[in-house]
Amino acid sequence: MIAGLLVVFPVFITFYVIKFLFTMIGGILSPVVVKAIGVFGFSPNSKIDEFIIMSVAFVLTFVSLYFIGVVATNFLGKFIINFFEAILNNVPIIKNVYTSSKKLIEIISLPTTKSFKRVVIVEYPRVGMKAFAFVTGNLKTQDGSELSSIFVPTTPNPTSGFLIYLPEQDIEETDLSIEEGMKLIVSGGILVPNRMETNTDRHTKK
């Protein structure tokens, strides 16, 4: 039973995610496609017609995103984007929503080697309770001491979590790769490495 579940569950999740994306993305341009084909006197009157429209809208959305990406990389595209960003950044509430969502997308789209530096263990949310986390950077305080910025992700959705700052001596290093750490978090601890060594273990051996 467990073996069957391990096979079926990932397939089910993948199918559900694809179905969700197809419905959401396809729905963006569906009204446009319906109006466009309406010019030729065609109107959807069956489930098959609706599916075809959704499929066309789905493809058009990705094609549009591709061309937007191409335009955004040239000089004129960057100028236009910067112009609209300047407008959005001057609108109080919209500014916060836009900058937050942009930073989230940038973090997600960055390679893991750039966004997360190493996998560590920290005492969180209280002393005696430990959590896996990722070091994302460093911060210097006014007195010259250095703190590490630690992102403690939630399970099974690592795109949300908590940001804490700790001195290096309060961080327990691991020899896990970023990929191994992400697998552990997303699986809720089901996918654990065969072995793991920490700096505490190395000091104990010495």
N, C-alpha and C positions, 0 to 999 in steps of 0.2 A: 504493500500500500504506500509506504513512504517513498519507495523508488518511483512508483507511478506518479505520485504527487510532485516529485522533483522534476519529472519530465513534463507533466502537463501544466504546472503552475507558471513557469516562465513563458510558455507558448501562449497561455491565456492572457497574461499581463501584456505581452508584446502585441497580441491581437487587439486588446482593449485600447492600448495607447495609439495604435495605428488607426483604429476606428474613430477614436476621439479626435485625433489630428485631422483625419479626412473630413469629418463632420464640421469641425470648427473652421479649418482653412477653406474648405470647399464652400462653406456658407458665406464667406466674405464677398466673393465675386458672383455668387449665384444670381442675385437680383440683376446684375449687369448683363450676365449671359442671357437671362430670360428676356430682358428688354431688347437685347441685340437680335435674338432669333425671332422676337415678336414682330420686328420690322418686316420679316419675310412671311408673316402670317402663321407662324408656328407657335403653338402654346402647349406646354406640358400637360398631359392628361392621364398619365399612368406613372407607376412607380419606376418603370424602366426609364422613362423620359427624365424623371427627377434625378435618377442615378447618373444618367449621361451628363446632365447639366452640372451636377455636383463634381463629376470627374473632370469635365472641361474647366470648371472654375478652379478646381484643385491644381490642375496643371498650369493654368494661367497665373495663379497666385505665385507659384514657385518661379515661373518665367519672369514675372514682374519683379520679384525680389532679386533675382539674378541680375537683371538689367539695372535695377536701382543700385545694387552693389558695384556694378561696373562703372556707372556714372559717378558714384560716390568716391571712387578712387582717382578720378581725374581732377584737374584744377578747378574747372567750372563747377563740377559736382560738389567739391569740398567748399567752395565759396557759397553755393546755395544752401548747403546743410548748415554751415556756420552762421549764415544769415538767419535761418529759421530757429537755430539753437539760441541765438542772441535774443530773439523775440520771446521764446518760451522761458528763457532764464530771467526775464523781467516781469513775468506774471507770477505773483506770490505763491499761490497754491500749486499751480501747474509746474512751477519751477522745481518744487520738492519732489513731485511725482515723477517728472521727467528725468531728473538727475539720478534719483534712486534706481529707477528701472534701467537706465543706461549703464550704471555701474554694475548692477546685477548681471546684465547680459555680458558685459566685458569680463567679469569674473568667470562666468560659466564658459565663455568662448575661449578663454586663455588656456593654453596647455597646462596640465596639472603641475609640470615642473616649474612653471612661472608663477602660478597663483598660490600653490602650496609648496613650502620649502622642505618640510620633513614631518613625519608622524611622531607624535609624542603622547605621553600620558600625564594628565594633570589631576589634582584633587579638585573635583567639581561635581555637584554644586555645594558640597560641604566637605570639611575635613574627614578623612576616612573613606570617602566615596571617590572612586577614580573613573575618569572618562578619557576615551581616545580623542585626540584633537590634532589640529594642523597648525604649524607655525607659519604665519603669513608675512611677518616682517619684524622690525625693531623700532623702538621709540626711546629717545633720550629725554630724560627729565631735566628740570632746571638745575638740580644738584650734580648733574653729570652722570648719574647712574643710568643703566640701560635696562629697558624692559622689553620682553618679547611679546608681540601681539599674537594671541592664540585664538583660533576659531574653533569653537566646540560645536560640531554639527549635530543636528537632530537625526534620529533614525525613524523611518527609512529614507527621509527626504533631506539629503545633505546640503541643499541650497538654502536652508534656513538653519539658524543656530544662534550662538551667543559669542560675543567678542569680549575677551578678558585679557588683561595685561599682567604678566608675572615675571619676576626676576629669574634668571637662568637657573639658579640653584633650586628653584621650586618646580622645575620641569624635568620629567623623567624621559630620557631619550629612548627610542626604539630603533631596531634595524629594519623595520617594515618599509617597503616602498610606498609611494603615494597611491599607486593602484591597489596594493594590498589593503591599505588603510580604508580606501573608498569602498572596496568590496565588503570589508568587515562592517562598515557603517550601514551601507545600503541593505545588506542581508540581515541586519539586526543581530549580528554575532554568529550567524549560521556558517558563513564562509570565513573560517579562521585559518591562519597560516599553520603549517605543520609545527613550526617552532618560532619563537620570538625571543630576542635578547634585548635587554635594556642596559643602560649605563649602570644601573644599580646592580644588575647581575654581574657585570664585568668587574665592578669594584669589590664585590663579594668574593669572586674567584681569586682576586689578587690578595 
